[in-house]
Amino acid sequence: MARIQSFREFYPYYLSEHSKPRTRNLHYVGTTLFFVLLLTGLWRQQWYYFALLPVVGYGFAWVGHFFVEKNKPATFQYPLWSLASDFVMYFQWLSGRLKL
């Protein structure tokens, strides 16, 4: 596969790598926990919460990829676009605008 050159190209690919509802649901759990920990850490000014952000954010997502979707997370090849896509997918899901 040729290297993807833009986020506009990448996002449909990202969604295709999350074709199973259980994979997406695991992403939503991880992203929700990410925001809960982020806000809790800021509110309490306890910075160790930030160390847990990648654990919950990536942990749930990678379980979905390795055990449900059975594919390799896009994070390994496109780390920044993958992170941005996770937030886009999450907020599209929350707003009811996610089209798969």
KEKE-3310 file (N, C-alpha, C; in steps of 0.2 Angstrom, whole numbers, plus 5000, padded with zeros to 4 digits):
npx = (5004:5003:5010:5000:4995:4988:4977:4964:4964:4968:4958:4946:4952:4956:4944:4940:4948:4942:4930:4922:4909:4913:4926:4926:4919:4927:4937:4930:4927:4941:4944:4935:4939:4952:4949:4942:4952:4962:4955:4952:4965:4970:4960:4963:4976:4985:4998:5002:4991:4992:5002:4994:4987:4991:4990:4977:4971:4977:4978:4964:4961:4970:4968:4956:4960:4970:4963:4949:4947:4958:4969:4983:4986:4984:4991:5005:5010:5006:5006:5002:4991:4983:4980:4973:4962:4956:4950:4942:4933:4928:4921:4912:4905:4899:4891:4882:4885:4893:4897:4898)
npy = (4994:5011:5025:5035:5052:5063:5069:5069:5058:5048:5047:5040:5027:5024:5023:5011:5002:5000:4992:4983:4984:4981:4984:4998:5002:4998:5008:5019:5018:5019:5032:5039:5037:5042:5056:5058:5055:5065:5077:5075:5075:5088:5095:5091:5094:5084:5076:5063:5057:5060:5051:5039:5042:5037:5024:5020:5026:5020:5007:5001:5002:4995:4982:4980:4980:4970:4958:4958:4965:4960:4966:4977:4991:5007:5017:5013:5015:5028:5039:5052:5056:5045:5047:5059:5055:5046:5055:5062:5052:5049:5060:5062:5051:5053:5064:5059:5059:5050:5040:5025)
npz = (5000:4996:5003:5013:5010:5016:5028:5025:5016:5025:5035:5030:5028:5041:5048:5041:5046:5058:5058:5065:5077:5091:5092:5089:5100:5111:5108:5111:5125:5130:5125:5132:5145:5144:5143:5156:5165:5161:5164:5177:5182:5179:5187:5200:5201:5201:5194:5191:5185:5172:5167:5165:5154:5141:5143:5146:5134:5123:5127:5128:5114:5107:5112:5106:5092:5091:5096:5093:5080:5074:5067:5063:5073:5067:5073:5073:5061:5057:5068:5073:5064:5067:5081:5080:5072:5080:5090:5081:5077:5089:5093:5083:5084:5097:5094:5085:5071:5065:5051:5045)
capx = (5000:5007:5010:4995:4999:4984:4972:4958:4965:4969:4952:4942:4956:4956:4937:4939:4952:4937:4924:4918:4907:4916:4932:4925:4916:4933:4940:4926:4929:4947:4945:4931:4943:4957:4946:4941:4959:4965:4951:4953:4972:4970:4956:4966:4983:4989:5001:5003:4986:4994:5005:4990:4983:4992:4989:4970:4969:4980:4976:4958:4961:4974:4964:4951:4963:4973:4959:4943:4948:4963:4973:4988:4984:4986:4996:5011:5013:5003:5004:4998:4985:4979:4977:4968:4957:4952:4946:4937:4928:4924:4916:4907:4900:4895:4886:4878:4887:4898:4895:4903)
capy = (5000:5017:5029:5040:5058:5068:5067:5067:5051:5044:5046:5034:5021:5023:5020:5005:4998:4999:4990:4980:4988:4980:4988:5005:5003:4998:5015:5024:5017:5021:5039:5042:5037:5047:5063:5058:5056:5072:5082:5074:5077:5095:5098:5089:5095:5078:5075:5056:5055:5060:5045:5034:5043:5033:5017:5019:5028:5015:5000:4998:5002:4989:4976:4979:4978:4963:4953:4959:4967:4956:4970:4981:4998:5012:5021:5011:5018:5035:5040:5058:5055:5040:5050:5064:5051:5043:5060:5064:5047:5049:5066:5061:5046:5057:5069:5055:5060:5045:5036:5019)
capz = (5000:4995:5009:5013:5010:5019:5033:5021:5013:5030:5039:5028:5030:5048:5049:5038:5051:5064:5055:5070:5083:5097:5091:5090:5107:5115:5107:5115:5132:5131:5124:5137:5151:5143:5145:5163:5168:5159:5168:5185:5184:5179:5192:5207:5200:5202:5188:5189:5181:5165:5165:5164:5148:5135:5145:5144:5128:5118:5130:5126:5107:5105:5113:5100:5086:5092:5098:5090:5073:5071:5063:5067:5074:5062:5077:5072:5055:5056:5075:5074:5061:5071:5087:5078:5069:5086:5093:5076:5077:5095:5093:5078:5087:5102:5091:5080:5064:5063:5046:5043)
cpx = (5004:5006:5005:4998:4995:4979:4966:4958:4965:4963:4948:4946:4956:4949:4937:4943:4948:4931:4919:4916:4911:4923:4931:4923:4922:4937:4936:4927:4936:4948:4941:4936:4949:4955:4945:4947:4962:4961:4952:4960:4973:4966:4960:4973:4987:4992:5002:4997:4988:4998:5001:4986:4985:4990:4981:4968:4971:4978:4970:4958:4965:4971:4959:4954:4966:4968:4952:4944:4953:4967:4978:4986:4987:4992:5003:5014:5011:5001:5000:4991:4980:4976:4972:4962:4953:4948:4941:4931:4924:4919:4911:4902:4896:4890:4881:4879:4892:4895:4900:4900)
cpy = (5006:5021:5035:5047:5064:5065:5065:5060:5046:5042:5040:5027:5019:5020:5013:5000:4997:4997:4986:4984:4987:4984:4995:5006:5003:5005:5020:5024:5020:5029:5042:5043:5041:5054:5063:5059:5063:5077:5081:5076:5084:5098:5097:5092:5090:5075:5068:5054:5055:5054:5039:5036:5039:5025:5016:5021:5023:5008:4997:4997:4996:4983:4975:4977:4971:4957:4953:4960:4962:4960:4974:4988:5003:5017:5019:5014:5026:5037:5046:5058:5050:5043:5055:5061:5048:5049:5062:5059:5047:5055:5065:5056:5049:5061:5065:5056:5055:5040:5031:5016)
cpz = (5000:5002:5008:5014:5014:5024:5030:5018:5019:5034:5037:5029:5037:5050:5046:5043:5058:5062:5060:5076:5089:5097:5092:5097:5112:5114:5111:5122:5134:5130:5130:5144:5151:5145:5153:5167:5167:5164:5175:5187:5184:5185:5199:5207:5203:5196:5186:5185:5173:5162:5163:5157:5142:5137:5143:5137:5123:5121:5127:5118:5105:5106:5108:5094:5086:5092:5095:5082:5070:5066:5067:5067:5070:5066:5075:5066:5054:5063:5076:5071:5064:5077:5085:5076:5075:5089:5088:5077:5083:5095:5088:5081:5093:5099:5086:5073:5061:5057:5044:5037)
residu = (MET:ALA:ARG:ILE:GLN:SER:PHE:ARG:GLU:PHE:TYR:PRO:TYR:TYR:LEU:SER:GLU:HIS:SER:LYS:PRO:ARG:THR:ARG:ASN:LEU:HIS:TYR:VAL:GLY:THR:THR:LEU:PHE:PHE:VAL:LEU:LEU:LEU:THR:GLY:LEU:TRP:ARG:GLN:GLN:TRP:TYR:TYR:PHE:ALA:LEU:LEU:PRO:VAL:VAL:GLY:TYR:GLY:PHE:ALA:TRP:VAL:GLY:HIS:PHE:PHE:VAL:GLU:LYS:ASN:LYS:PRO:ALA:THR:PHE:GLN:TYR:PRO:LEU:TRP:SER:LEU:ALA:SER:ASP:PHE:VAL:MET:TYR:PHE:GLN:TRP:LEU:SER:GLY:ARG:LEU:LYS:LEU)
# end
